[in-house]
Amino acid sequence: MTVYNSAGDSDGTSFGQSGEKIGFFGTTPVVQPTAAVAVSTSAAVSGAFGFTSAQAAAIITAINTLIANNASLGLDA
């Protein structure tokens, strides 16, 4: 059975309020994860792919943060 959570207008739907917990697909609800740190490559570029090893490490950290946040909400199997 499908259950729709909508007011029937074009305003959209928001789940959870500040400080509340939410979980998907049977996971334990958690508070909103902190955002991943933005990664910048505006500094002088170098290396085979156009960015430094420090920038590459920051990209990996940001991606891992996003994966962990999705997993904590039950959005990443």
C-alpha positions as CSV (number, residue, x, y, z in Angstrom):
1,M,0.0,0.0,0.0
2,T,1.4,3.4,-1.0
3,V,0.9,6.3,1.5
4,Y,1.5,9.8,0.3
5,N,2.6,12.5,2.6
6,S,1.5,15.7,0.9
7,A,-0.8,18.7,1.6
8,G,-1.8,18.6,-2.1
9,D,-0.3,21.9,-3.0
10,S,2.9,23.0,-4.8
11,D,4.7,24.1,-1.6
12,G,6.6,20.8,-1.2
13,T,7.0,18.5,1.7
14,S,9.5,18.8,4.6
15,F,10.4,15.9,6.9
16,G,11.6,16.6,10.4
17,Q,12.2,19.9,12.2
18,S,15.5,21.3,13.5
19,G,16.9,18.9,16.1
20,E,14.4,16.1,15.4
21,K,15.5,12.6,14.2
22,I,14.6,10.9,11.0
23,G,15.5,7.5,9.4
24,F,14.6,5.7,6.2
25,F,14.1,2.0,5.3
26,G,14.0,0.8,8.9
27,T,17.2,2.4,10.1
28,T,17.4,4.0,13.6
29,P,16.5,7.7,13.3
30,V,19.3,10.2,13.7
31,V,19.6,14.0,13.9
32,Q,20.5,15.8,10.7
33,P,24.1,15.0,9.8
34,T,26.5,17.9,9.5
35,A,27.2,19.0,6.0
36,A,30.3,18.0,4.1
37,V,33.0,20.7,3.9
38,A,33.0,22.4,0.5
39,V,36.0,21.5,-1.6
40,S,37.7,24.3,-3.6
41,T,40.2,23.9,-6.4
42,S,40.6,27.6,-7.1
43,A,44.3,27.5,-6.0
44,A,47.0,27.1,-8.5
45,V,46.6,23.6,-10.0
46,S,49.2,21.0,-10.5
47,G,49.5,17.3,-10.9
48,A,48.2,14.9,-13.6
49,F,44.5,15.7,-12.9
50,G,44.8,19.5,-12.4
51,F,44.7,19.6,-8.6
52,T,47.2,19.1,-5.7
53,S,47.4,16.0,-3.5
54,A,45.9,18.0,-0.6
55,Q,42.9,19.0,-2.8
56,A,42.5,15.3,-3.8
57,A,42.5,14.3,-0.1
58,A,39.9,17.0,0.6
59,I,37.7,15.6,-2.2
60,I,38.0,12.1,-0.9
61,T,37.1,13.3,2.6
62,A,34.1,15.2,1.3
63,I,32.8,12.1,-0.6
64,N,33.3,9.9,2.4
65,T,31.4,12.3,4.5
66,L,28.5,12.3,2.1
67,I,28.5,8.5,2.0
68,A,28.5,8.3,5.8
69,N,25.7,10.8,6.1
70,N,23.6,8.9,3.6
71,A,24.3,5.6,5.3
72,S,23.3,7.1,8.8
73,L,19.9,8.1,7.3
74,G,19.4,4.7,5.6
75,L,19.8,6.1,2.1
76,D,22.9,4.2,1.3
77,A,22.9,0.4,1.5
